[in-house]
Amino acid sequence: MTAARTPPGVLELLPLEQIAFQDMLDTIRRSFERFGFLPVETPVMELSEILLTKEGGETERQVYFVQSTGNLEKAGTPELALRFDLTVPLARYVAEHEHKLNFPFRRYQMQRVYRGERQQRGRFREFYQCDIDVIGKDSLSIRFDAELPAVIYQVFRDLKIGPFAIQLNNRKLLRGFFENLGQGDAATQALILREIDKLDKVGAEKVAESLRSNDFGLDEAAIAKILHFVQIRSSGHADALAQLDALGRGSDAFNQGLDELRQVLELIRALGVPEAFYALNLSIARGLDYYTGTVYETHLLEHPHIGSICSGGRYENLAGHYTKSHLPGVGISIGATRLFWQLREAGLIGTGASTVQVLVTQMDEAELPRYLAIANELRQAGINSEVVLEPGKLAKQMKYAEKAGIPFAVIAGGDEFAKGTVLIKDLHKREQFEVARGELVKQLRVELEQAQAMSHGTGKK
């Protein structure tokens, strides 16, 4: 026999864990929709020539190609590949449907993506990404760069995962800073930015060693200036503005980055995000070269080892490979599968509550039609119900309900049917009481509402 086992790099959950994960996705979806974003889905497969136009290199080595059996036998080049993120499919989607879309185009997308990651703890080859993007036609106001952190604040506040900070920087500010140091070459800047982006992970000394060893032509004075600059952080709104003022003025790119950051900070506050939840972090560069302005990362303050749980930024030309139209945009992505795994490992999230609210038990097999009628009545009233269809001892049925996480059971035998009553058992309190058959739906609604209120009061789902 073949051993039953999941492939490496996937997260397969038990039912109550899956409910908790689905609850997280539903919370994210509600927050996206609250800000006026519309849903989009794209195929899990894209044409290889479309998927690999943006990056190539390391990304191409992580792509899963899709090969039909017939094409495999012919040893043909794979025509299709599984998407490795949601940004490239979005670019193709906007370019293809440009004349049917309403700009600025505000979309959210929550789907699985696939990457050939090296097998290691907490890294996944199949995982959900939850993205929001705003795409403009010809231009897009910097004001949208401030709106996305407000969305993210809403998401993580509703997820109730503890204190967090949305950290901001601007690639123009970084580029202008390097121009002021005499490092005007874009390719060299990109390489230096990749090293800087590792600062919070490896520390200042490691970054300094890397800047020396990579022969960027930087002397010790320049390296010291870089390290001072990228370690600038803020604590509070006024402090953030003061930190920016202290930088002075520089090249056109530097000044533009400063002005954009100031505007974004002011608008984030105007959007109602408390100042404890956003801050400057001038080391953030984001590794992807297509970011051109504002960049974001979000961190849990009490669990810094987890790293960024949400990131993104501004890009000037989303679909340049597929259309001559200029389509600037700004977006943020949540890696939902990795986030769920990290929160579960940190003890910040548990299992979810069963979606089954009531178990209709079976005391007498001859009365099965009555049990089915009870369940049908509950379902018509919007109460999720399961019926015990196979006869067995009541104790075994109760044990099944408890293990499945079902909160209530309905019990009725000959005595109850004769009196026109049923028993409701609260499996959490281990209490039961009798109600008139005609009052069953009304009473169960009361019990379910009370149980829900208690779960919200204790912070449990």
N, C-alpha and C positions, 0 to 999 in steps of 0.2 A: 504493500500500500504506500501511496505517496503521503508524506508527512504534511499535515495541515499547518501552514505557517504564512504569515504576512511577508511581503517583500520588504527589504530594508528601506528606511526613509519614509515610511508612511505612518500616520497616526490613526489607529483603529480603536474605537471607543466602545465601552459597554453602554447599554441603553440609557441609564441615568446620567452617565458622563456625556453622552451624545446630546441629551436634553440640555445640560448645562452649556455645552458648546453652542447649541442652537439658540439658547437664550442670549448668549453673548452676541451672536450674529444678528439676532432680532433687535437687540439694543442698539447696535451700530447702525442697522438699517433705519430704525426710527429716527435716530439723530440726524442722519443724512437727509432724510425726507423732510424733517422739521425745518431745514434750511433751504428747501426748495430744489433739491437735487433729484433728477429723474433716473430711473433704472435703465441700464443697458446690459445686454449679454452678447458675447461674441463666441464663435465656435471654439472648442478646445483645440482644434487643429487650424493652422494657418498655412498658406503656401510658403514653402521654404524660402523662396526668393523675397517674399514680403518680410518674413520673420527675422531674417539675418541681415537686413540692410542697415540697421541702426548701429550695431556694435561690432559683431564678429569677434575675433580673438577669443578671450576667455569665455565669453557667453556662448560662442559656437561650440566650444568643447563641452558645454553643459546641456546642450539641446538634445532632446529625445526626438529622433526622426520617426516618422510613421511610414511603414512599408507594408503594402498588401502582399499576400502570399504569392500572387502571380508576378508582381513586380520584383519580389525578392528572388524568385527563380530566374528571372531575366537579369538579375544583378544591376537593375537600373538605379539611377540616382533618386533618392527619395523626393517626391514632389511635395510632401507635407511634413510638418513638424509640430510638436506640441508647444503651445505658448509658454514662455518662460517668465513673462510678467503680463500685466494688463495694459501697459503703456503703448507698446508697439501695436497690439490689436486696436487700441483706441485711435492711434494715428491713422491706421488703415481705414477704420470705420468712419472717422471724420472726413478724410479725403474722399472716400467713396460716396458718402451721403451728404456732402457739404451743402448741396443746393436744396436739400430737404430739411436741413436742421435750422433751428432758431438760435442765433448768436446774441450774446454770449451763451455758449452751449454748456449747460451744467449737468453733469452725469455722475452717477455712482455705479460701481460695478463690484460685485462680490462673487468671485468664482475661483475655482481651483487653477493653479498653475503648476508647471513641472520643470524641475532643474535636476541635472545629474550631479547633485552635491556629493562630496565625499562623505562616506558614512561616519557619523559621529553623533554623540548625544545632543539632542535638541536641534539637529539640523534635519530638514525634511526635503524629500524629492517631490512629494506631492503636498501642496498646501494651499489654503485659502488666502487670497489677498482681498482686501476691502479698500477700494480706491475711490476718491472723489477728485474731479478735475473741473476747472472752468476754462473753456477754450474761447478765445476771441477771434474775430475776423478783422485782420489788418492790425488791430491794436487791442490791448486789454489793460484796463486801469490797475494801478498798483493797489487800489482799494481791495481787490479780490485777494491779494496776498495776505491781508489782515483778516478777511472773513474765514479763511480755512482754519487758522488756530482757534477761532471761536467755535467752529464745528467740532474740532478735536477736544476742546475743553468740555463741550456738551457730552461727547461720547464717553470720555473717561470719568467724568463726574457721575454719569448714569451707570457706568459699570461698577462703581464703588470699590475701586482697587487701591485706595489710599492716596496720599499726596503725590503729585507729579508736577513736572515743569516742561513747558513747551519752549525749547531753546531756539534762538534765531540768530542768523547771520545773513550776510549778503555777499554773493560772489563778486560783484562789482567792487565792493569795498576791499576785498582780498586782492583782486586783480590790480586795483589802483595802488594798494600798499606795496605790492611787488614792483610795480612800475616806479614808484618813488625810490625803491632800493636799487634800481637799475636792472631789474629782471623783467623786461618787457616781452620776452618771447612766450607766446601762448603755450607751446608744447612744454617748455621748462616749468612754467607756472603750474600746469596741470600735474606734472610729476611732483612738484613741491607740495601742492595741495593734497595729493594722495598721502603724503607722509604726515602732514599736519592733521589730517582727518583721524589719525591713529592716536592723537595725543592723550585722550582720556582713557584709552585702553592700555597704552604701553608706558606713558609718562614722558616728561619733558626731556630727560637725559637720553632716552632711547631715540626720541625724535631728533635731538641734536646730533647724535652719532650717525643717524641715517642721512641727515642733511650734509654732514661732512663726507661720508663714505660714497655718496652717489655723485660726487664731483659736479655739483650745481654751480660751482664758481662763487660760492659764498664764503666770505671771511668770517672770523669769529664775531666781529662787531655786528655784521648783518644777521648772523644766526641768533645772537642775543636779542636783537630788535624783533626778529620774527617770533621768538619764544615769548617775549614780553607781550607782543601784540595779541598772539593767539590764546594767551592765558587770561585775557580780559573777560570777566564775568560781571553780571549785575545782580543786585539784590533789591528789587523794587523798581517801580516805574521811574521815579525821579532819578534814581541812581543810574538807570540805563541811559537816560537822556544826558546825564552828567558825564558818563563814560564816553559817549559819542562826542560831546562838546570838547572833551579833553584831547581828542585825537587831532584837532585842528583841521586844516584844509590841505588838499594835495592835488593830484591829477584829476582830470575830468571824471574818470571812472570812480576814483576814490570819493569825490564829492557827491556824485550821483548815488553811490551806494550808501553814504551817510544819510543823505536826504530821504532816500527810500526807507531806510531802517527807522528813521524818526517818524515818518508818516505811518508806517505799519504799526509801530508801537502805540502811537496816539489813537489809531483806529481800533486796535485790539482792546484798549481800555474803553473806548466808546461803545464797543460791542458787548460790554458787560463782563469781560473776562477779568477776574480778580488778579491783582498784580503779583500775588504769590505763585501764580500758575504760568507766568511767562518771564523770560529773561534773555539777556544777550549771552552768547557763547561764541566768541570770535574764532574758535578753533574749528567750528563746523564748516566743512567744505562740501560734503557729500561726494562720493567717489565718481559718480557718473558725470561725464563731461558736458552733457547737454543742459545742465542747470546753469542759468545765466544771471540770476538775481537773488531774490530771497531764498534762503534754504532753512529747513526746519528739522529738528529732532525732538522727540519727547521721551523723557526718562522718569522712572519711578524713583522718588527721592529716598525712600527707605530700602530700596533694592537696586543700588547702582550697578551691581554685577550683572543684572539682566541686560543692560545696554539699552539702545534705542528701541522703543516699542511702536514707534510711528515716525515716518520721515517723508520728506518730499521737498518741493521747491518750484521755482519759476523757470520756465524754459521759453525761448523766443520763437522757435519754429518747430512745432510738434511734428508736422507731416511733410517736411521738406523733401523727403525721399519719394513722396507719392503724389504731390500736387505743387503747382507753382504759386498757389495762394499762400499768403503769410498768415499762419495760425498760431499765435502765441498763447501760452496757457500757464496755469499754475495748478499743482496737484499735491495730494498727500495720500500715502498708502499705509495701511495697517496690515501686517502679516498676522492674520487671525489665528492660524494654526499654531505658529510658534508662540504667539502671545498667550494663547490658552494653555499650552504646555508649560510655559514659564510660570504663569500665575498658579497653575496647579502644583508645580514643584515647590513654589514658594509658600504654599498653603493659603493663598489669597482667594482661591476658588475651589468649591467642592462639587459634589454631584448635584444634579437638578432634581426637582420634584417630578414624580411620575405624572404623565399627561392623563393617566386613568384616574378618575376621581372616586369612582364607586365600583365595588365588586358585588354583583348580585349573586348570592350563594345559592346552593341547591341542597335543600333538606330532604326532598322527596322527588325521585326521578319522575314519578307519574304526574307531578305538577309542573314539569318543564315548560309547557305553554304559558303558565302564569308567570314564571320567572322571566321568560322572554318578553312578555307583555310589560312587566315592570321595567326591564332594561330599555325597551322601545320608548316607553313614556319618559324615562329620564333623558334619553338621547334627544327626543323631540323638544325637551325643555332646555337643551344645550348643556347637559351634564354628561361628561364622558364616562361611559359605563362598559364594563366587561361582565359577561355571564359565565358562570361555571357550567360547562356543558357536559362534563363527565361526572358521574356520581362519586362520592368519596366522603370520608369523615369530615365533619365541620372543622375540627382542629387543624386538619391538613389544609383545608381551604383558607383558614385564617393565616396559617403559616405562609402560604403562597402569597396572600395579599400583603403581608408585612414585608416579605422578601422583595416583592415587586414595588414597594413604596406606595401602595394604594392606601389613601387615608381613611376611607369609610367602606363599610360593608353593609349590605341590606340582607336581613335574615328573615325568613318566613317559613313556617311549617304548618302542620294541620291545625294547631291551636290558634295561630295568628290568622290563618285564612278564615277559620270559623268565627273569629271575633271581628274580622275586617280591619286587622292591624298588621304592621310589620315592625321589625326591630331595626334600629340604626345603631351600628357599632362604630365608635371612634377608635381606630386602631392605634393612634398615638397616645390618647389618654387611657386606653383600655377600659372604656366605659360604654355602656349601651343603654338605650331607652326605647320605649314603645311609642309609636305614633299611629294615628288613624291612616288607613291606606290612602284616603283621598288627600291627606296632608303631607304625603311623602316628599313630593317635589318641593313644596314650600319650605319644609323643615330642613331638607338637605341643602337648599340654597343658603339658608341662614347659617348652617354649620360650616359650609364651604367658605362663606364670606368671613366668618369669625376665624377660621383656620388660616385664611390668607392674611387677615389683618395681624394675627399673631406672628406669622412668618416674617412679615415686613417689619414688625416691631423688633424682632430679634436679629434682623439682617440676614435671615436665611431665606433661600428660595424654595 
